Amino acid sequence: MGSAIRKRLARFINPYLDRIHRHPGREEIVIPLQGMAMHTTFDLDRNKLGSQLLDGSNPVALTSKIDAWHSIEVLSDFFVMLEIGVGPFTSNSTVYL
């Protein structure tokens, strides 16, 4: 497997890297499938506004509001989720704080 493919695969498996981000002009729905993570929303000064536990043993969907700054911190050894958003997904679809 080439290094470019390995880099893309690593980004797919762990796309957030605990970075605060938002998706301009679109909502995002996250459904936990396995493991546990904390979904946290922030203001522009990086102050926490709220947090919600995502637990794969209780797969309740979470909707991020349009333009909300947020991050996901994985709390278990691994975390699998389904992420749904309005496409198309481009390099400008995610903005980091």
Kinemage of the C-alpha trace (Angstrom):
@kinemage 1
@onewidth
@group {chain A} dominant
@subgroup {mainchain}
@vectorlist {calphas} color= white
{ca met a 1} P 0.000 0.000 0.000
{ca gly a 2} L 1.457 3.381 -1.031
{ca ser a 3} L 2.125 6.172 1.482
{ca ala a 4} L -0.533 8.435 -0.073
{ca ile a 5} L -3.180 5.754 0.411
{ca arg a 6} L -1.999 5.100 3.990
{ca lys a 7} L -2.281 8.840 4.791
{ca arg a 8} L -5.806 9.018 3.364
{ca leu a 9} L -6.820 5.863 5.250
{ca ala a 10} L -5.396 7.253 8.522
{ca arg a 11} L -7.386 10.459 8.000
{ca phe a 12} L -10.548 8.442 7.338
{ca ile a 13} L -10.078 6.360 10.481
{ca asn a 14} L -9.220 9.326 12.739
{ca pro a 15} L -10.388 12.503 10.955
{ca tyr a 16} L -10.850 14.784 13.981
{ca leu a 17} L -7.611 14.493 15.899
{ca asp a 18} L -9.339 16.423 18.724
{ca arg a 19} L -9.482 19.581 16.584
{ca ile a 20} L -12.345 22.051 16.933
{ca his a 21} L -14.107 22.445 13.609
{ca arg a 22} L -17.376 23.387 11.901
{ca his a 23} L -19.136 22.716 8.616
{ca pro a 24} L -20.151 26.063 7.045
{ca gly a 25} L -23.782 26.239 6.004
{ca arg a 26} L -24.729 22.680 6.880
{ca glu a 27} L -25.855 20.514 9.752
{ca glu a 28} L -24.180 17.257 10.673
{ca ile a 29} L -25.764 14.160 12.169
{ca val a 30} L -23.618 11.708 14.134
{ca ile a 31} L -24.796 8.263 15.225
{ca pro a 32} L -22.458 6.289 17.513
{ca leu a 33} L -22.155 2.633 16.529
{ca gln a 34} L -19.422 1.251 18.814
{ca gly a 35} L -17.380 2.694 21.651
{ca met a 36} L -17.765 5.997 23.451
{ca ala a 37} L -16.859 9.603 22.673
{ca met a 38} L -17.661 13.081 23.952
{ca his a 39} L -19.147 15.589 21.500
{ca thr a 40} L -18.439 19.158 22.679
{ca thr a 41} L -19.558 22.488 21.222
{ca phe a 42} L -17.521 25.704 21.547
{ca asp a 43} L -17.747 29.449 20.975
{ca leu a 44} L -15.177 31.403 18.923
{ca asp a 45} L -12.972 31.860 22.014
{ca arg a 46} L -12.809 28.061 22.492
{ca asn a 47} L -15.032 28.200 25.587
{ca lys a 48} L -17.090 25.042 26.030
{ca leu a 49} L -20.809 25.590 25.506
{ca gly a 50} L -21.966 22.030 26.118
{ca ser a 51} L -21.092 18.352 25.864
{ca gln a 52} L -22.963 15.157 25.099
{ca leu a 53} L -21.796 11.575 25.505
{ca leu a 54} L -21.974 9.438 22.364
{ca asp a 55} L -22.321 5.766 23.322
{ca gly a 56} L -22.470 2.969 20.766
{ca ser a 57} L -24.412 0.776 23.207
{ca asn a 58} L -27.195 3.406 23.056
{ca pro a 59} L -27.024 4.706 19.459
{ca val a 60} L -28.930 7.989 19.733
{ca ala a 61} L -28.382 10.446 16.864
{ca leu a 62} L -26.867 13.851 17.632
{ca thr a 63} L -27.390 16.813 15.320
{ca ser a 64} L -24.835 19.624 15.231
{ca lys a 65} L -26.431 22.961 14.446
{ca ile a 66} L -25.471 24.798 11.273
{ca asp a 67} L -22.040 26.460 11.669
{ca ala a 68} L -21.581 25.138 15.245
{ca trp a 69} L -17.949 24.768 16.372
{ca his a 70} L -17.505 21.251 17.767
{ca ser a 71} L -15.105 18.377 18.369
{ca ile a 72} L -15.249 14.703 19.242
{ca glu a 73} L -12.970 13.229 21.900
{ca val a 74} L -12.754 9.436 21.810
{ca leu a 75} L -13.102 7.996 25.327
{ca ser a 76} L -12.829 4.260 24.585
{ca asp a 77} L -10.125 2.202 22.859
{ca phe a 78} L -11.937 2.799 19.575
{ca phe a 79} L -15.004 4.632 18.332
{ca val a 80} L -17.108 3.933 15.254
{ca met a 81} L -19.766 6.374 14.118
{ca leu a 82} L -21.958 7.136 11.149
{ca glu a 83} L -21.651 10.780 10.110
{ca ile a 84} L -24.304 12.233 7.807
{ca gly a 85} L -24.108 15.639 6.159
{ca val a 86} L -25.376 17.425 3.074
{ca gly a 87} L -22.956 16.978 0.197
{ca pro a 88} L -20.965 17.321 -1.754
{ca phe a 89} L -18.040 17.067 0.676
{ca thr a 90} L -15.101 19.176 -0.526
{ca ser a 91} L -11.893 20.519 0.982
{ca asn a 92} L -13.884 23.610 2.088
{ca ser a 93} L -16.596 21.576 3.858
{ca thr a 94} L -14.722 21.627 7.180
{ca val a 95} L -13.133 24.705 8.766
{ca tyr a 96} L -10.825 24.418 11.792
{ca leu a 97} L -10.657 26.886 14.692
